[in-house]
Amino acid sequence: MEEIRKHTISLLVSNKPGVLIRIALVFSRRGYNIDSLVVSEANSPEFSRMTITATGDKKTLLQIIKQLNKLIDVVHAIDNTDKSIIKRELALVKISCVPDTRSDLIMLITACNGFTVDIGDKTMSFEISGPPDKIDAIKKTFEPYGILEIVRTGVTLMARGDESTS
């Protein structure tokens, strides 16, 4: 049985209505769950860049990528899982915060390279960015304080050095 793991796929697609649903259907038909999906305009407004994080086996993923590359509006789809890439994610985190613990929490947020974005009477919200595993670690660090909400953007990626992002 093949190992189930998280895969990071990048796509360059035509910036047209309906493209997203056709791509999501390819994953759905194969029983592959999309964990996160980020879509943004590419260098040219005619195209969009997608970054999809999905969990499953590599054999099925290879079939999905072949099917994606056959879609008319897909310029190319590539599995970046084992490539040397820059991966980042942004999270907004709201935690319980009483005035007595506020300064300690601000110091902890700063030590994690986070930024306080809102302070209320009983809550504090901060922004943190970095590789997905850093966001996971930050989440565990702040769980004892009482995370009320966490919103994550999903993974974005870029090729390192002179190489172009596929």
Solvent accessible surface area in square Angstrom, and as a share of the most:
residue,aa,sasa,rsa
1,M,233,1.04
2,E,76,0.34
3,E,120,0.54
4,I,96,0.49
5,R,82,0.30
6,K,118,0.50
7,H,1,0.00
8,T,5,0.03
9,I,0,0.00
10,S,0,0.00
11,L,0,0.00
12,L,29,0.15
13,V,2,0.01
14,S,20,0.13
15,N,78,0.40
16,K,118,0.50
17,P,132,0.83
18,G,32,0.31
19,V,6,0.03
20,L,82,0.41
21,I,103,0.52
22,R,98,0.36
23,I,1,0.01
24,A,31,0.24
25,L,79,0.39
26,V,3,0.02
27,F,2,0.01
28,S,73,0.47
29,R,167,0.61
30,R,95,0.35
31,G,70,0.67
32,Y,12,0.04
33,N,101,0.52
34,I,47,0.24
35,D,59,0.31
36,S,26,0.17
37,L,62,0.31
38,V,29,0.17
39,V,70,0.40
40,S,61,0.40
41,E,115,0.52
42,A,16,0.13
43,N,159,0.81
44,S,37,0.24
45,P,90,0.56
46,E,121,0.54
47,F,63,0.26
48,S,9,0.06
49,R,56,0.20
50,M,4,0.02
51,T,8,0.04
52,I,0,0.00
53,T,6,0.04
54,A,0,0.00
55,T,52,0.30
56,G,8,0.08
57,D,30,0.15
58,K,80,0.34
59,K,131,0.56
60,T,25,0.14
61,L,0,0.00
62,L,84,0.42
63,Q,64,0.29
64,I,0,0.00
65,I,19,0.10
66,K,136,0.58
67,Q,56,0.25
68,L,0,0.00
69,N,67,0.34
70,K,164,0.69
71,L,47,0.23
72,I,173,0.88
73,D,16,0.08
74,V,9,0.05
75,V,76,0.44
76,H,53,0.23
77,A,5,0.04
78,I,43,0.22
79,D,24,0.13
80,N,7,0.04
81,T,31,0.18
82,D,105,0.54
83,K,99,0.42
84,S,86,0.56
85,I,23,0.12
86,I,57,0.29
87,K,64,0.27
88,R,113,0.41
89,E,13,0.06
90,L,61,0.30
91,A,1,0.00
92,L,81,0.40
93,V,2,0.01
94,K,68,0.29
95,I,0,0.00
96,S,44,0.29
97,C,2,0.01
98,V,80,0.46
99,P,91,0.57
100,D,128,0.67
101,T,53,0.31
102,R,54,0.20
103,S,73,0.47
104,D,88,0.46
105,L,2,0.01
106,I,61,0.31
107,M,132,0.59
108,L,49,0.24
109,I,1,0.01
110,T,88,0.51
111,A,81,0.62
112,C,23,0.14
113,N,108,0.56
114,G,8,0.08
115,F,135,0.56
116,T,51,0.29
117,V,79,0.46
118,D,79,0.41
119,I,82,0.42
120,G,28,0.27
121,D,123,0.64
122,K,152,0.64
123,T,34,0.20
124,M,0,0.00
125,S,15,0.10
126,F,1,0.00
127,E,54,0.24
128,I,1,0.01
129,S,57,0.37
130,G,5,0.05
131,P,48,0.30
132,P,27,0.17
133,D,104,0.54
134,K,57,0.24
135,I,1,0.01
136,D,66,0.34
137,A,54,0.42
138,I,12,0.06
139,K,74,0.32
140,K,145,0.62
141,T,57,0.33
142,F,0,0.00
143,E,88,0.39
144,P,114,0.71
145,Y,91,0.35
146,G,27,0.26
147,I,43,0.22
148,L,96,0.48
149,E,90,0.40
150,I,51,0.26
151,V,87,0.50
152,R,84,0.31
153,T,69,0.40
154,G,3,0.03
155,V,9,0.05
156,T,60,0.35
157,L,19,0.10
158,M,119,0.53
159,A,12,0.09
160,R,130,0.47
161,G,76,0.73
162,D,156,0.81
163,E,121,0.54
164,S,89,0.57
165,T,25,0.15
166,S,36,0.23
